[in-house]
């Protein structure tokens, strides 16, 4: 029996969380990226050679020691849910015992009380930490010069201690770590038509497939209107099986942060237009716009990364870019990625960026 189905919201209260993130899995190649560019970034001064950073990224990941980033929160997480379903699918004897106990050939189930927290492996190798932190600052500076975007960051720093203080107010803190892990606990309730129940409590850790993330909560105010609340921090890891994936994270996540307000405005306009009145009704609209934002960001990254990296590295093997695109293309969240790349190439990155900032709905229409 294969367990599947729609994800079930388990967040307490009137809010739901959505993550825009960079995936580090490497799957089969779907399509080939061809880069064609000339020229360098605006700053022509001598740049740092980050070839050594690429060598360090290729070293096997460290998974210890684990430090706590935040407290447990009641929240749904797609990655954890997939891991739980894989656990059940890989233990058919357990599923058969549940069927026997319930006297049913097929099972109904629901997820309750899912909570998780983020753990991280700090980067304690001083050379690696210093190089990656310097690299992030350099490529973000180049990105901001090329795009005329405002700097969204208060600070970019290597995280070495548990539960960091995150200052409130304007600006985002970017924390740099070596690896990310999610620790979770959740209850899966299986039941039959007579409402007889079997509860399975799962606890464990999932090595995160996210090399960078920045989260947004959608909440409902007392008057029933919607409001977005963005985290004032982002976490990036310096390790990945594919060095290109780790190198692109600061550029990709900076673009997500910079463009999020335009995505949110488009979502609110869509919710109002369709007279949506609850989180359940809002979900489809939000998921579609998550994909749209991935489309514009992916297109910009595809156009800008070669120009930025040209200042710091010899050209990377094209196969690394192909593998990163192929990995993302396996997820429905990236269903507009290939088209997003095409649109940005056709318009040019500056015109595409301007269009998304001024009329994101028109940009979306170009993707679908």
C-alpha positions as YAML, in Angstrom:
chain: A
units: angstrom
residues:
- id: 1
  name: UNK
  ca: [0.00, 0.00, 0.00]
- id: 2
  name: UNK
  ca: [1.33, 3.42, -0.94]
- id: 3
  name: UNK
  ca: [0.33, 6.22, 1.39]
- id: 4
  name: UNK
  ca: [-0.16, 9.54, -0.31]
- id: 5
  name: UNK
  ca: [-2.61, 12.38, -0.48]
- id: 6
  name: UNK
  ca: [-2.92, 16.09, 0.15]
- id: 7
  name: UNK
  ca: [-0.88, 17.55, 2.94]
- id: 8
  name: UNK
  ca: [-2.84, 18.28, 6.08]
- id: 9
  name: UNK
  ca: [-2.46, 21.59, 7.87]
- id: 10
  name: UNK
  ca: [-1.54, 21.02, 11.49]
- id: 11
  name: UNK
  ca: [-0.59, 24.55, 12.47]
- id: 12
  name: UNK
  ca: [-2.41, 25.78, 15.52]
- id: 13
  name: UNK
  ca: [-4.42, 28.97, 15.15]
- id: 14
  name: UNK
  ca: [-5.29, 31.00, 12.09]
- id: 15
  name: UNK
  ca: [-2.08, 30.94, 10.11]
- id: 16
  name: UNK
  ca: [-0.06, 28.81, 7.75]
- id: 17
  name: UNK
  ca: [3.60, 28.90, 6.84]
- id: 18
  name: UNK
  ca: [5.11, 28.71, 3.38]
- id: 19
  name: UNK
  ca: [8.79, 28.13, 2.67]
- id: 20
  name: UNK
  ca: [10.61, 29.24, -0.45]
- id: 21
  name: UNK
  ca: [13.82, 27.30, -0.45]
- id: 22
  name: UNK
  ca: [16.71, 25.91, -2.46]
- id: 23
  name: UNK
  ca: [16.77, 22.14, -2.84]
- id: 24
  name: UNK
  ca: [20.02, 20.21, -2.74]
- id: 25
  name: UNK
  ca: [18.93, 16.79, -4.06]
- id: 26
  name: UNK
  ca: [20.48, 15.71, -7.35]
- id: 27
  name: UNK
  ca: [18.25, 13.78, -9.75]
- id: 28
  name: UNK
  ca: [18.33, 12.86, -13.45]
- id: 29
  name: UNK
  ca: [18.86, 15.61, -16.00]
- id: 30
  name: UNK
  ca: [15.66, 16.97, -17.53]
- id: 31
  name: UNK
  ca: [16.92, 19.78, -19.74]
- id: 32
  name: UNK
  ca: [20.19, 21.46, -20.51]
- id: 33
  name: UNK
  ca: [21.04, 25.01, -19.55]
- id: 34
  name: UNK
  ca: [23.01, 26.94, -22.12]
- id: 35
  name: UNK
  ca: [24.71, 30.10, -20.91]
- id: 36
  name: UNK
  ca: [25.58, 32.91, -23.28]
- id: 37
  name: UNK
  ca: [26.97, 36.09, -21.81]
- id: 38
  name: UNK
  ca: [29.68, 38.66, -22.01]
- id: 39
  name: UNK
  ca: [31.16, 41.28, -19.77]
- id: 40
  name: UNK
  ca: [31.72, 41.43, -16.03]
- id: 41
  name: UNK
  ca: [29.94, 42.96, -13.08]
- id: 42
  name: UNK
  ca: [29.98, 46.70, -12.66]
- id: 43
  name: UNK
  ca: [32.92, 46.62, -10.25]
- id: 44
  name: UNK
  ca: [36.04, 45.95, -12.31]
- id: 45
  name: UNK
  ca: [38.51, 45.92, -9.41]
- id: 46
  name: UNK
  ca: [40.51, 42.77, -8.65]
- id: 47
  name: UNK
  ca: [38.22, 40.13, -7.17]
- id: 48
  name: UNK
  ca: [38.89, 37.33, -4.71]
- id: 49
  name: UNK
  ca: [39.58, 33.91, -6.22]
- id: 50
  name: UNK
  ca: [37.09, 31.49, -4.65]
- id: 51
  name: UNK
  ca: [38.43, 28.33, -6.27]
- id: 52
  name: UNK
  ca: [39.44, 27.10, -2.83]
- id: 53
  name: UNK
  ca: [35.84, 27.48, -1.65]
- id: 54
  name: UNK
  ca: [34.66, 25.12, -4.40]
- id: 55
  name: UNK
  ca: [37.24, 22.56, -3.22]
- id: 56
  name: UNK
  ca: [35.94, 22.83, 0.35]
- id: 57
  name: UNK
  ca: [32.31, 22.43, -0.73]
- id: 58
  name: UNK
  ca: [33.27, 19.15, -2.45]
- id: 59
  name: UNK
  ca: [34.49, 17.69, 0.86]
- id: 60
  name: UNK
  ca: [32.02, 15.25, 2.46]
- id: 61
  name: UNK
  ca: [29.35, 16.94, 4.59]
- id: 62
  name: UNK
  ca: [29.66, 16.94, 8.37]
- id: 63
  name: UNK
  ca: [26.53, 15.93, 10.32]
- id: 64
  name: UNK
  ca: [27.81, 16.63, 13.84]
- id: 65
  name: UNK
  ca: [27.74, 18.39, 16.24]
- id: 66
  name: UNK
  ca: [24.08, 19.40, 16.17]
- id: 67
  name: UNK
  ca: [23.03, 22.68, 17.74]
- id: 68
  name: UNK
  ca: [19.47, 23.92, 18.30]
- id: 69
  name: UNK
  ca: [18.40, 26.88, 16.19]
- id: 70
  name: UNK
  ca: [14.87, 27.38, 17.55]
- id: 71
  name: UNK
  ca: [12.24, 25.89, 19.86]
- id: 72
  name: UNK
  ca: [9.67, 23.33, 18.72]
- id: 73
  name: UNK
  ca: [6.74, 24.88, 16.86]
- id: 74
  name: UNK
  ca: [3.38, 23.40, 15.91]
- id: 75
  name: UNK
  ca: [3.57, 23.66, 12.16]
- id: 76
  name: UNK
  ca: [3.16, 21.57, 9.04]
- id: 77
  name: UNK
  ca: [6.30, 20.77, 7.07]
- id: 78
  name: UNK
  ca: [6.16, 19.09, 3.68]
- id: 79
  name: UNK
  ca: [9.63, 17.59, 3.93]
- id: 80
  name: UNK
  ca: [8.91, 15.93, 7.27]
- id: 81
  name: UNK
  ca: [5.53, 14.70, 6.07]
- id: 82
  name: UNK
  ca: [7.14, 13.03, 3.04]
- id: 83
  name: UNK
  ca: [9.69, 11.36, 5.31]
- id: 84
  name: UNK
  ca: [6.88, 10.05, 7.54]
- id: 85
  name: UNK
  ca: [4.98, 8.63, 4.55]
- id: 86
  name: UNK
  ca: [8.19, 7.00, 3.34]
- id: 87
  name: UNK
  ca: [8.52, 5.40, 6.77]
- id: 88
  name: UNK
  ca: [5.06, 3.84, 6.54]
- id: 89
  name: UNK
  ca: [5.56, 2.75, 2.92]
- id: 90
  name: UNK
  ca: [8.85, 1.10, 3.87]
- id: 91
  name: UNK
  ca: [7.22, -0.83, 6.73]
- id: 92
  name: UNK
  ca: [4.36, -2.83, 5.14]
- id: 93
  name: UNK
  ca: [4.13, -5.12, 8.20]
- id: 94
  name: UNK
  ca: [3.18, -2.11, 10.33]
- id: 95
  name: UNK
  ca: [0.50, -1.10, 7.83]
- id: 96
  name: UNK
  ca: [-0.83, -4.65, 7.73]
- id: 97
  name: UNK
  ca: [-1.06, -4.79, 11.54]
- id: 98
  name: UNK
  ca: [-3.01, -1.52, 11.55]
- id: 99
  name: UNK
  ca: [-5.41, -2.89, 8.91]
- id: 100
  name: UNK
  ca: [-5.88, -6.04, 11.00]
- id: 101
  name: UNK
  ca: [-6.56, -4.04, 14.17]
- id: 102
  name: UNK
  ca: [-9.12, -1.88, 12.38]
- id: 103
  name: UNK
  ca: [-10.65, -4.70, 10.34]
- id: 104
  name: UNK
  ca: [-10.24, -2.71, 7.14]
- id: 105
  name: UNK
  ca: [-8.59, -3.43, 3.78]
- id: 106
  name: UNK
  ca: [-7.99, 0.26, 3.13]
- id: 107
  name: UNK
  ca: [-7.01, 2.91, 5.64]
- id: 108
  name: UNK
  ca: [-8.14, 6.41, 6.43]
- id: 109
  name: UNK
  ca: [-5.76, 8.63, 8.31]
- id: 110
  name: UNK
  ca: [-5.03, 12.14, 9.47]
- id: 111
  name: UNK
  ca: [-2.04, 13.94, 10.90]
- id: 112
  name: UNK
  ca: [-2.21, 15.78, 14.22]
- id: 113
  name: UNK
  ca: [0.18, 17.49, 16.60]
- id: 114
  name: UNK
  ca: [3.08, 17.83, 14.20]
- id: 115
  name: UNK
  ca: [5.84, 19.95, 15.66]
- id: 116
  name: UNK
  ca: [9.41, 20.43, 14.65]
- id: 117
  name: UNK
  ca: [12.49, 22.52, 15.23]
- id: 118
  name: UNK
  ca: [15.56, 23.29, 13.16]
- id: 119
  name: UNK
  ca: [18.96, 21.97, 14.17]
- id: 120
  name: UNK
  ca: [22.20, 22.98, 12.51]
- id: 121
  name: UNK
  ca: [25.78, 21.86, 12.20]
- id: 122
  name: UNK
  ca: [28.01, 24.92, 12.68]
- id: 123
  name: UNK
  ca: [30.94, 25.54, 10.37]
- id: 124
  name: UNK
  ca: [33.94, 25.30, 12.69]
- id: 125
  name: UNK
  ca: [36.67, 25.16, 10.04]
- id: 126
  name: UNK
  ca: [37.91, 28.73, 10.09]
- id: 127
  name: UNK
  ca: [39.08, 28.79, 6.46]
- id: 128
  name: UNK
  ca: [35.77, 27.41, 5.15]
- id: 129
  name: UNK
  ca: [33.70, 29.75, 7.33]
- id: 130
  name: UNK
  ca: [35.68, 32.84, 6.36]
- id: 131
  name: UNK
  ca: [35.67, 32.05, 2.65]
- id: 132
  name: UNK
  ca: [31.94, 31.34, 2.48]
- id: 133
  name: UNK
  ca: [31.02, 34.43, 4.50]
- id: 134
  name: UNK
  ca: [33.23, 36.60, 2.30]
- id: 135
  name: UNK
  ca: [31.81, 34.97, -0.84]
- id: 136
  name: UNK
  ca: [28.22, 35.65, 0.25]
- id: 137
  name: UNK
  ca: [28.97, 39.30, 0.90]
- id: 138
  name: UNK
  ca: [30.78, 39.71, -2.43]
- id: 139
  name: UNK
  ca: [28.18, 38.07, -4.66]
- id: 140
  name: UNK
  ca: [25.31, 39.84, -2.91]
- id: 141
  name: UNK
  ca: [27.05, 43.18, -3.44]
- id: 142
  name: UNK
  ca: [27.46, 42.34, -7.14]
- id: 143
  name: UNK
  ca: [23.82, 41.29, -7.38]
- id: 144
  name: UNK
  ca: [22.61, 44.53, -5.81]
- id: 145
  name: UNK
  ca: [24.75, 46.61, -8.17]
- id: 146
  name: UNK
  ca: [23.48, 44.74, -11.23]
- id: 147
  name: UNK
  ca: [19.80, 44.89, -10.24]
- id: 148
  name: UNK
  ca: [19.59, 48.18, -8.30]
- id: 149
  name: UNK
  ca: [17.78, 46.30, -5.54]
- id: 150
  name: UNK
  ca: [18.00, 47.57, -1.96]
- id: 151
  name: UNK
  ca: [20.14, 45.63, 0.47]
- id: 152
  name: UNK
  ca: [17.65, 43.67, 2.63]
- id: 153
  name: UNK
  ca: [20.20, 42.47, 5.20]
- id: 154
  name: UNK
  ca: [21.05, 43.72, 8.65]
- id: 155
  name: UNK
  ca: [23.87, 41.22, 8.98]
- id: 156
  name: UNK
  ca: [25.39, 38.19, 7.26]
- id: 157
  name: UNK
  ca: [27.36, 36.03, 9.66]
- id: 158
  name: UNK
  ca: [28.53, 32.52, 10.44]
- id: 159
  name: UNK
  ca: [26.38, 30.99, 13.18]
- id: 160
  name: UNK
  ca: [28.30, 29.19, 15.91]
- id: 161
  name: UNK
  ca: [26.00, 29.16, 18.95]
- id: 162
  name: UNK
  ca: [22.53, 27.82, 19.71]
- id: 163
  name: UNK
  ca: [19.32, 29.84, 19.59]
- id: 164
  name: UNK
  ca: [20.75, 33.09, 18.24]
- id: 165
  name: UNK
  ca: [19.26, 36.41, 19.22]
- id: 166
  name: UNK
  ca: [17.32, 37.77, 16.25]
- id: 167
  name: UNK
  ca: [16.79, 41.50, 16.48]
- id: 168
  name: UNK
  ca: [13.35, 42.81, 15.60]
- id: 169
  name: UNK
  ca: [12.81, 45.64, 13.19]
- id: 170
  name: UNK
  ca: [13.71, 46.31, 9.58]
- id: 171
  name: UNK
  ca: [16.18, 44.10, 7.81]
- id: 172
  name: UNK
  ca: [16.96, 40.40, 7.66]
- id: 173
  name: UNK
  ca: [19.71, 38.47, 9.45]
- id: 174
  name: UNK
  ca: [21.40, 35.84, 7.27]
- id: 175
  name: UNK
  ca: [22.87, 32.96, 9.26]
- id: 176
  name: UNK
  ca: [25.51, 30.78, 7.61]
- id: 177
  name: UNK
  ca: [25.82, 27.15, 8.75]
- id: 178
  name: UNK
  ca: [27.35, 23.94, 7.45]
- id: 179
  name: UNK
  ca: [24.28, 21.68, 7.50]
- id: 180
  name: UNK
  ca: [20.59, 21.73, 8.47]
- id: 181
  name: UNK
  ca: [18.48, 19.06, 10.18]
- id: 182
  name: UNK
  ca: [14.81, 19.02, 11.21]
- id: 183
  name: UNK
  ca: [13.82, 17.26, 14.43]
- id: 184
  name: UNK
  ca: [10.13, 16.38, 14.63]
- id: 185
  name: UNK
  ca: [7.32, 14.69, 16.49]
- id: 186
  name: UNK
  ca: [3.87, 13.95, 15.09]
- id: 187
  name: UNK
  ca: [0.87, 11.65, 15.50]
- id: 188
  name: UNK
  ca: [-0.73, 9.79, 12.60]
- id: 189
  name: UNK
  ca: [-4.24, 8.58, 13.42]
- id: 190
  name: UNK
  ca: [-5.63, 5.69, 11.37]
- id: 191
  name: UNK
  ca: [-9.35, 4.97, 11.67]
- id: 192
  name: UNK
  ca: [-12.21, 2.95, 10.16]
- id: 193
  name: UNK
  ca: [-15.82, 3.79, 9.35]
- id: 194
  name: UNK
  ca: [-16.83, 3.08, 12.95]
- id: 195
  name: UNK
  ca: [-14.21, 5.58, 14.12]
- id: 196
  name: UNK
  ca: [-12.06, 2.95, 15.80]
- id: 197
  name: UNK
  ca: [-8.58, 4.45, 15.90]
- id: 198
  name: UNK
  ca: [-4.94, 3.45, 15.94]
- id: 199
  name: UNK
  ca: [-2.45, 6.19, 16.85]
- id: 200
  name: UNK
  ca: [1.15, 6.06, 15.69]
- id: 201
  name: UNK
  ca: [3.57, 8.54, 17.24]
- id: 202
  name: UNK
  ca: [6.58, 9.28, 15.08]
- id: 203
  name: UNK
  ca: [9.69, 11.05, 16.28]
- id: 204
  name: UNK
  ca: [12.90, 11.53, 14.41]
- id: 205
  name: UNK
  ca: [15.30, 13.71, 12.48]
- id: 206
  name: UNK
  ca: [15.38, 14.50, 8.78]
- id: 207
  name: UNK
  ca: [18.53, 15.72, 7.08]
- id: 208
  name: UNK
  ca: [17.12, 18.78, 5.40]
- id: 209
  name: UNK
  ca: [16.98, 19.01, 1.63]
- id: 210
  name: UNK
  ca: [16.95, 22.79, 1.99]
- id: 211
  name: UNK
  ca: [20.22, 24.65, 1.56]
- id: 212
  name: UNK
  ca: [18.51, 27.97, 2.18]
- id: 213
  name: UNK
  ca: [15.11, 29.14, 3.28]
- id: 214
  name: UNK
  ca: [13.15, 32.25, 4.15]
- id: 215
  name: UNK
  ca: [9.63, 31.80, 5.53]
- id: 216
  name: UNK
  ca: [6.39, 33.74, 5.46]
- id: 217
  name: UNK
  ca: [3.25, 33.28, 7.57]
- id: 218
  name: UNK
  ca: [-0.20, 34.10, 6.23]
- id: 219
  name: UNK
  ca: [-2.53, 35.07, 9.06]
- id: 220
  name: UNK
  ca: [-6.17, 36.10, 9.34]
- id: 221
  name: UNK
  ca: [-6.94, 39.26, 11.25]
- id: 222
  name: UNK
  ca: [-9.94, 39.65, 13.53]
- id: 223
  name: UNK
  ca: [-11.91, 41.29, 10.73]
- id: 224
  name: UNK
  ca: [-11.26, 38.32, 8.43]
- id: 225
  name: UNK
  ca: [-8.71, 40.07, 6.22]
- id: 226
  name: UNK
  ca: [-5.37, 38.48, 5.40]
- id: 227
  name: UNK
  ca: [-1.93, 39.60, 6.50]
- id: 228
  name: UNK
  ca: [1.58, 38.37, 5.70]
- id: 229
  name: UNK
  ca: [4.29, 38.19, 8.35]
- id: 230
  name: UNK
  ca: [7.81, 37.55, 7.11]
- id: 231
  name: UNK
  ca: [10.63, 36.05, 9.14]
- id: 232
  name: UNK
  ca: [13.42, 38.51, 9.84]
- id: 233
  name: UNK
  ca: [16.06, 35.85, 9.32]
- id: 234
  name: UNK
  ca: [17.21, 33.40, 6.68]
- id: 235
  name: UNK
  ca: [19.53, 30.37, 7.00]
- id: 236
  name: UNK
  ca: [21.99, 29.24, 4.35]
- id: 237
  name: UNK
  ca: [24.20, 26.19, 4.45]
- id: 238
  name: UNK
  ca: [27.60, 26.09, 2.79]
- id: 239
  name: UNK
  ca: [27.45, 22.40, 1.84]
- id: 240
  name: UNK
  ca: [25.77, 20.53, -0.99]
- id: 241
  name: UNK
  ca: [26.54, 17.53, -3.17]
- id: 242
  name: UNK
  ca: [26.49, 19.96, -6.07]
- id: 243
  name: UNK
  ca: [28.91, 22.89, -5.50]
- id: 244
  name: UNK
  ca: [26.87, 25.12, -7.83]
- id: 245
  name: UNK
  ca: [23.83, 24.71, -5.54]
- id: 246
  name: UNK
  ca: [25.76, 26.00, -2.53]
- id: 247
  name: UNK
  ca: [27.26, 28.85, -4.57]
- id: 248
  name: UNK
  ca: [23.89, 30.06, -5.87]
- id: 249
  name: UNK
  ca: [22.12, 30.14, -2.47]
- id: 250
  name: UNK
  ca: [23.02, 33.73, -1.44]
- id: 251
  name: UNK
  ca: [21.95, 35.08, -4.84]
- id: 252
  name: UNK
  ca: [18.75, 33.03, -4.98]
- id: 253
  name: UNK
  ca: [17.66, 33.76, -1.43]
- id: 254
  name: UNK
  ca: [18.45, 37.47, -1.73]
- id: 255
  name: UNK
  ca: [16.17, 37.64, -4.76]
- id: 256
  name: UNK
  ca: [13.40, 35.81, -2.88]
- id: 257
  name: UNK
  ca: [13.65, 38.29, 0.00]
- id: 258
  name: UNK
  ca: [13.76, 41.31, -2.30]
- id: 259
  name: UNK
  ca: [10.78, 40.20, -4.42]
- id: 260
  name: UNK
  ca: [8.59, 38.76, -1.66]
- id: 261
  name: UNK
  ca: [6.63, 41.98, -1.12]
- id: 262
  name: UNK
  ca: [5.56, 42.00, -4.79]
- id: 263
  name: UNK
  ca: [4.50, 38.36, -4.61]
- id: 264
  name: UNK
  ca: [2.49, 39.05, -1.48]
- id: 265
  name: UNK
  ca: [0.72, 42.03, -3.01]
- id: 266
  name: UNK
  ca: [-0.28, 39.90, -6.00]
- id: 267
  name: UNK
  ca: [-1.58, 37.18, -3.66]
- id: 268
  name: UNK
  ca: [-3.67, 39.67, -1.67]
- id: 269
  name: UNK
  ca: [-5.16, 41.05, -4.89]
- id: 270
  name: UNK
  ca: [-6.02, 37.52, -6.04]
- id: 271
  name: UNK
  ca: [-7.59, 36.64, -2.68]
- id: 272
  name: UNK
  ca: [-9.72, 39.79, -2.80]
- id: 273
  name: UNK
  ca: [-10.71, 39.24, -6.43]
- id: 274
  name: UNK
  ca: [-11.87, 35.68, -5.73]
- id: 275
  name: UNK
  ca: [-13.48, 36.63, -2.39]
- id: 276
  name: UNK
  ca: [-11.53, 33.95, -0.52]
- id: 277
  name: UNK
  ca: [-12.48, 33.73, 3.14]
- id: 278
  name: UNK
  ca: [-10.24, 31.22, 4.85]
- id: 279
  name: UNK
  ca: [-6.83, 29.63, 4.84]
- id: 280
  name: UNK
  ca: [-8.14, 26.53, 3.10]
- id: 281
  name: UNK
  ca: [-9.41, 28.58, 0.18]
- id: 282
  name: UNK
  ca: [-6.22, 30.62, 0.09]
- id: 283
  name: UNK
  ca: [-3.93, 27.64, -0.18]
- id: 284
  name: UNK
  ca: [-4.23, 27.00, -3.93]
- id: 285
  name: UNK
  ca: [-3.65, 30.66, -4.77]
- id: 286
  name: UNK
  ca: [-0.60, 30.83, -2.53]
- id: 287
  name: UNK
  ca: [0.89, 27.61, -3.87]
- id: 288
  name: UNK
  ca: [0.53, 28.92, -7.41]
- id: 289
  name: UNK
  ca: [2.31, 32.16, -6.50]
- id: 290
  name: UNK
  ca: [5.06, 30.24, -4.73]
- id: 291
  name: UNK
  ca: [5.72, 28.64, -8.12]
- id: 292
  name: UNK
  ca: [5.54, 31.99, -9.91]
- id: 293
  name: UNK
  ca: [8.13, 33.49, -7.55]
- id: 294
  name: UNK
  ca: [10.35, 30.46, -8.12]
- id: 295
  name: UNK
  ca: [9.94, 31.11, -11.84]
- id: 296
  name: UNK
  ca: [11.13, 34.72, -11.76]
- id: 297
  name: UNK
  ca: [13.90, 34.01, -9.24]
- id: 298
  name: UNK
  ca: [15.07, 30.94, -11.14]
- id: 299
  name: UNK
  ca: [15.12, 32.89, -14.38]
- id: 300
  name: UNK
  ca: [17.12, 35.73, -12.83]
- id: 301
  name: UNK
  ca: [19.59, 33.34, -11.21]
- id: 302
  name: UNK
  ca: [20.08, 31.56, -14.52]
- id: 303
  name: UNK
  ca: [20.90, 34.86, -16.22]
- id: 304
  name: UNK
  ca: [22.96, 36.49, -13.46]
- id: 305
  name: UNK
  ca: [25.00, 33.69, -11.88]
- id: 306
  name: UNK
  ca: [27.40, 33.19, -14.82]
- id: 307
  name: UNK
  ca: [28.16, 36.92, -14.89]
- id: 308
  name: UNK
  ca: [28.72, 37.03, -11.13]
- id: 309
  name: UNK
  ca: [30.81, 33.86, -10.90]
- id: 310
  name: UNK
  ca: [32.94, 35.00, -13.83]
- id: 311
  name: UNK
  ca: [34.53, 37.49, -11.43]
- id: 312
  name: UNK
  ca: [35.63, 34.85, -8.94]
- id: 313
  name: UNK
  ca: [36.02, 31.44, -10.59]
- id: 314
  name: UNK
  ca: [36.99, 29.65, -13.75]
- id: 315
  name: UNK
  ca: [33.79, 28.52, -15.52]
- id: 316
  name: UNK
  ca: [32.06, 25.68, -13.69]
- id: 317
  name: UNK
  ca: [31.19, 22.51, -15.61]
- id: 318
  name: UNK
  ca: [27.81, 23.01, -17.30]
- id: 319
  name: UNK
  ca: [26.70, 19.63, -15.95]
- id: 320
  name: UNK
  ca: [26.55, 21.11, -12.43]
- id: 321
  name: UNK
  ca: [24.01, 23.70, -13.57]
- id: 322
  name: UNK
  ca: [22.07, 21.03, -15.44]
- id: 323
  name: UNK
  ca: [21.87, 18.85, -12.34]
- id: 324
  name: UNK
  ca: [20.65, 21.70, -10.15]
- id: 325
  name: UNK
  ca: [17.89, 22.55, -12.63]
- id: 326
  name: UNK
  ca: [16.97, 18.89, -12.99]
- id: 327
  name: UNK
  ca: [16.68, 18.43, -9.23]
- id: 328
  name: UNK
  ca: [14.33, 21.39, -8.92]
- id: 329
  name: UNK
  ca: [12.28, 20.34, -11.94]
- id: 330
  name: UNK
  ca: [11.13, 17.21, -10.10]
- id: 331
  name: UNK
  ca: [9.04, 19.31, -7.69]
- id: 332
  name: UNK
  ca: [5.67, 20.82, -8.63]
- id: 333
  name: UNK
  ca: [6.77, 23.99, -6.85]
- id: 334
  name: UNK
  ca: [9.21, 24.56, -9.71]
- id: 335
  name: UNK
  ca: [6.69, 23.88, -12.47]
- id: 336
  name: UNK
  ca: [7.28, 27.36, -13.94]
- id: 337
  name: UNK
  ca: [11.07, 27.27, -13.64]
- id: 338
  name: UNK
  ca: [11.88, 26.29, -17.20]
- id: 339
  name: UNK
  ca: [9.41, 28.82, -18.59]
- id: 340
  name: UNK
  ca: [10.70, 31.44, -16.14]
- id: 341
  name: UNK
  ca: [14.20, 31.01, -17.53]
- id: 342
  name: UNK
  ca: [12.88, 31.40, -21.07]
- id: 343
  name: UNK
  ca: [10.91, 34.57, -20.22]
- id: 344
  name: UNK
  ca: [13.86, 36.22, -18.46]
- id: 345
  name: UNK
  ca: [16.16, 35.36, -21.35]
- id: 346
  name: UNK
  ca: [13.64, 36.75, -23.86]
- id: 347
  name: UNK
  ca: [12.97, 39.98, -21.94]
- id: 348
  name: UNK
  ca: [16.42, 40.48, -20.50]
- id: 349
  name: UNK
  ca: [16.95, 40.30, -16.75]
- id: 350
  name: UNK
  ca: [16.48, 44.03, -16.10]
- id: 351
  name: UNK
  ca: [13.17, 44.25, -17.96]
- id: 352
  name: UNK
  ca: [11.94, 40.99, -16.40]
- id: 353
  name: UNK
  ca: [12.79, 42.24, -12.91]
- id: 354
  name: UNK
  ca: [11.06, 45.57, -13.56]
- id: 355
  name: UNK
  ca: [7.96, 43.80, -14.85]
- id: 356
  name: UNK
  ca: [7.70, 41.58, -11.78]
- id: 357
  name: UNK
  ca: [8.10, 44.55, -9.44]
- id: 358
  name: UNK
  ca: [5.46, 46.63, -11.25]
- id: 359
  name: UNK
  ca: [3.03, 44.02, -12.57]
- id: 360
  name: UNK
  ca: [3.65, 40.50, -11.19]
- id: 361
  name: UNK
  ca: [0.29, 39.28, -12.48]
- id: 362
  name: UNK
  ca: [1.31, 40.12, -16.04]
- id: 363
  name: UNK
  ca: [4.59, 38.28, -15.50]
- id: 364
  name: UNK
  ca: [2.66, 35.25, -14.20]
- id: 365
  name: UNK
  ca: [0.49, 35.27, -17.30]
- id: 366
  name: UNK
  ca: [3.65, 34.95, -19.38]
- id: 367
  name: UNK
  ca: [4.52, 31.73, -17.52]
- id: 368
  name: UNK
  ca: [1.26, 29.83, -17.87]
...
